[in-house]
């Protein structure tokens, strides 16, 4: 657990301990609005009851407190919240237990959207997206598994069929249309 | 009779072909003989932990494209994965909003597609549309086929087996549109296990997360594995012979994580594989050799040797 813990906690907690003094210049007053724009609910209505943290499976393992993150969002501490890594498993337990109906899991998703816009992009996002634009699926075909498929007399993967090229073209077009390729930096992979 | 289309997603065909075989077998001539077809143009659902997490517009477009394919065939989507279920189901909810629908259809028109939903009835000249139905395998088994018919097809009851059921988060939550099961006290997979003649053992924190979702497995595998370790400890204490889940991503997590903390491990399988065994399939067709945790201990016990 050691390494993972270090990598992860370094985001929010340690930084705050280091920079104890937070002045107004570090606050983004419209941060709550930005979260709403990205599909989260209004964090200002959070009661800070802590139910979300109490039921969070991740909080048992590392120093990750949903309530604290929501509090930082209320303050407008965008800089710090963007540094919290992607450890929310989106199990939606917090959502079920939130008396203010905030849906913290969706707030975490909104924070991820904002982080991506700010250029904080975990490498696995690019990898999965590149697999999708090349194969139409998020997991690469594995020759060993394809051998088992033939043994079981299952049909070959649709992606092995030449006609599947049309599907891949459609996907590439959809990805280009939203600018997703530029957003996460895979323009060179996306076919015109 | 309801018409379905298979939606296997990415993990099953590319990592666990045995599940695909089992599902086709259970739904096919040897099993319940459902009216179910393949649509070969389906892409990734797309996976919520990656695309829903990084850009909702792109996620919705890709999901809507898949939905239009099922819509054009007038078929219900039969998903075998909790991730595909949550992604596609959520997309139908987003598309119920005319603003989202308009935006999506403007882009989809460039590839000659349009999402409208499936016409349910006509009132005068107006056609009443309903969203494309996205169903989970367990939902179809328990609600459309029913436990009685399942019990009839159980040719080889797995009498001496005790299974630990793992439901997986997106089978249960968010609860607002969850109609498969009772989210806080789910029973459907347990019932399937019992119909197969096996016992479903209760264990501590049964409804807990496997740890893999939301990109956690891809991002910090140690963290995901430590959650799985807790679950496996509880499952081992309950004395289960195998873990049965309805989600291939949870399955993948249990299957891969166990080698990081134990030598032997508890065999993991999809509910369709378990069902197929009880319905008399030859275990060799279930592709257990692609699973990392060997199923030998389980199969030996099954044979009673």
Interface residues (C-beta under 8 A of the other chain):
Chain A: X1 X3 X4 X7 X8 X38 X39 X57 X58 X61 X62 X85 X86 X87 X88 X89 X90 X91 X92 X93 X95 X96 X103 X109 X112 X113 X116 X121 X122 X124 X125 X128 X129 X132 X136 X137 X138 X139 X140 X141 X142 X144 X145 X148 X149 X152 X154 X157 X158 X161 X163 X164 X166 X167 X170 X171 X173 X174 X175 X177 X178 X180 X183 X184
Chain B: X10 X11 X13 X14 X15 X17 X18 X20 X21 X24 X40 X41 X42 X43 X44 X46 X47 X48 X49 X50 X51 X52 X53 X54 X55 X56 X57 X58 X61 X62 X65 X107 X110 X111 X169 X170 X173 X174 X175 X183 X208 X209 X211 X212 X213 X214 X215 X216 X218 X219 X220 X221 X222 X223 X224 X226 X227 X285 X287 X289 X290
